Amino acid sequence: MESNSSNSSKFTRICVFCGSHPGHRKVFSDAAIDLGNEMVKRKINLVYGGGSVGLMGLISQRVYDGGCHVLGVIPKALVPIEISGETIGEVKIVADMHERKAEMAREAEAFIALPGGYGTMEELLEMITWAQLGIHKKPVGLLNVDGYYDSLLTLFDKGVEEGFIKPAARHIVLSAPSARELLANMELCILIELLSHTANDFIFNSFSRVVFNFAGIQSLPRTCCPPRKLADGVTDQLPNEKKYMMEFLFVVGLFTG
């Protein structure tokens, strides 16, 4: 395996959804290898569906050969179908497809979909749905190789137009034609989110501290509510918005009461 000396990524583990077939055109295989190369450059470990065939086999082999960790999660029933020859990296065998998705979601910090069939699209859409519901706040990227997902993106726009998808939810999916551009966009998304939360917390904390001190009241420390349970034990920490709102309403009451 090759060694790497640079690491400029905000991510350490990305889950990649992709096909167990290579597709009819070389552009898809090239895209899988290119994404693997970009992950190796950034020292990003791979979480994926565990297969050694198709695009799954190409990206997992490239990331593994590049010196990064590879975790494959595969249902027992698919082992004889999607694993051919030696396994790549660490392979975790699970009971079913539902557990596979939950485990991949648990392990990853972000998600990217390469071209693939129904299974790839179903995994992508579930991660988008979880983000819409607030179950996770992890970036979801779509590597739109040679316009493969143009029709799907158009369908999302149609959903907004017809009132089935909220405009804000449409922006959950980040898409780009190249791996480098997509990873850069996803890392920028993380940075903007971090700066936004930092700024909001600073402003709120500073304002409330002044008001509470003026009123002779000690502000309660902020805490997080217990992790919300997802499918098959997946959890995520969510901020305690209710407590923040109670503090905010109390502050407003001091000025208006």
N, C-alpha and C positions, 0 to 999 in steps of 0.2 A: 504493500500500500504506500501511496505517496504521502509526504509530510507537507504541512502548510505552516506558514509563518505569519499570515495576516488574517485578521478577523475584524471586519467592519460592519457586521450585521447586528441588528437588534434582536435577532432570533437565534435560538440554539437548536430548536427542533421544529420542523415543518412537516405536516402531513400532506402527502401528494396522492390525489385520486387520479387514476389513469387506467387505460384499457389493458386487458389481458391479451389483446391482439395488437399488432404493430400498425394496422391500417394499410391501405393500398399504396400510399405514396410515401416516399422517403422523407418528406418534410416533417412528418410526425415523429419518426424515429430520431431525426436530427434534433427536433425540439426537446425530446425527452433527455437526450444526451447533453444538450446545451443547458437545460435546467439543472441537471446533475453537476455539470461543470461550475455553474454559478453558485450552487450550494457549497461545493467543495472550496471555492475561492473564499467564501464567507464563513467557512467552518460551521455550516449548518447541518445538523444530523437529520436523517430521513426517517419518517414514520410512513408506512405505506401498507398496501393490501397483502403483502407477503408472497406474491407470485414471482416466479422466475421466468415467465414468458411474456411476450408482447412488450408494451411500453413499460410495464412494471419491472420486467427483467432488465431492461436497458438502463433505466434511471437508478435502480438499486445497485446494479453492478458498478456503474460509474461513481456513485457516491461512496460505495464501499472501497473501491480501488483508490479513491482519492483520500482515504484515511479518516473518513467520518463514520459515525455509528449508524447502522441501519437496523431498524426494528420493523419486521413484517408481522402483521396480524391477519391470520387467515382462519376461516371456519374449517372444522375437521372435514366436512363433506367436500370442500374444494381443493384439499391437498393433492389428490391424484390428478386433478384437472389443471391447476394453476402452478404447480411446482414440477419442473422437469429437471432431472439431474440433481446437482448439489444445491442446497439452500444458500441464500446470500445473507450474511450477517446473522442477527438474532431473529429467530422465528418464534412467535407465540401462537399456539393453536387454541382457538376458542370454540365455543359450542355452536354459535350461529351468526348470521349476518348482523343481527341487532347488537350482539356483544362485540362484534368486530368494530362497528362504527363507534360505539361507546368507548372502547379501549383506545382507538386511534385519537378520538377527541380528547380523551384524558391526557394522553401523552404529548400532544402537539400544542404549539403556541400560535400556529397559523395554519391555514389550509390553502392548497393550490390544486386546481383541477386542470389536468392535461386533457387532450381529446380522448374520448372513450365512449362507451355505449350506455345502455340504460343504467347499469350499476354505478358507473362513474357519475352520471347526471343525478341519480337518486342520492348519492352521498353528498354531492355538492349542494343540492337543494335542501337537504336536511340541515347542513351546517348554516345555510342562509336563514332557514326558518328558526333555528335555535338563536341566531344572532338577533333576528327580528323580535323574538320573545324575551330577549334579555338574558337568556340562559348562559351565553358566553359573549365576550367582547373581543374575540380573536379575529384578525383580518381574514377575509375570504377572497382569494384571488382566482381569476380565470385566465389561463394562458390560451389566448384566442389564436391558435396557430393557423395561419393562412385563411383566416375568416371562418374557421370551423364552427365557432359558436355565435356567428353573426345572427342567425335566425333565433337562437335562444335569447340573446340580448334584445332583439326586436320584440320578442314575446313579452319580456319583462316590461319594456316600454309600453306595450299595448295594455298590460295589466294596470299600469299607472293611469294611462289615458282612460280606461274604462272603469276606474275606481276600485279595483281589486287589490292593488298594491299601493301603499302609501309612498309618496314621493321620497320621503326620507329613507324608507326601506330599500328603494331602488339603488341607493348609493352604498348599500352593504357590500355589493360585489364590485371588486376592482378588476378591471380587465386590461390586458396589454398584449401586443403581438409577439413580444420577445421576453425571455426569462429575465434578462437584466433590467428591462424597464418595469416589469411587473414587481420584482423584488424591491426595486427602488421605491415604487409607489406604495407598496405595503409597509416598508420601513418608515416612509414619510408619514403615513397614516398613524403609525404607532407614536411617532414623535409629536405630531400635532395633538393627539389625544392626551399624551403625557403633559405637554405644555398647557393645554386647556384645563386639565384637572388641577395642575399645580397653581395656575393663575387663579382659578375659582376658589380653591382652598385657601390661598393666601389672602385674597380679598375678603372672603367670608370670615376667616379666622381673625383677621385684623379688625374688621368692623365689629364683629360680635364681642371681641375681647375688650375693645374700647367701651362699648355700650354696657356690657356686664360689669366692668370695673367701675364705670360711672354710677351704676345702680347699686354698687356694693355687693354684687352677686358673683360667685365663682362659676365660670362656665364649666359644664360637665365635659369630660374628655370624650372625643368621638370614638365610637367603636364600630365594628362591622357586625352585621347580623350573621347568624349561623349560615354555613354554606347551603346553598339551594341544591337539592338532589336532582340529578338528571337521570337519564336512562342507565340502568345497570350500575348505579353507584357513582356516576360521574357527578362531580360537584363543582361549583364555582362560587367565589365570594362576590357578594353584591353589597354596595354601600347601603347604609341604613338611612334611606331617604326620609323615612317618617320622623326619625329623631332630628335630622337636620331641619326639617320643615317645622317641627315644634319649636326648636330654638329660634328659627327665623320669625315665626309668628309671635313669639314672646317678645323679640326685639322690636318688631313692628308695633306691638301693643304698648310698649313703653313710650313710644312717640305719639301714638294716636289715642291712648286710653285716657 
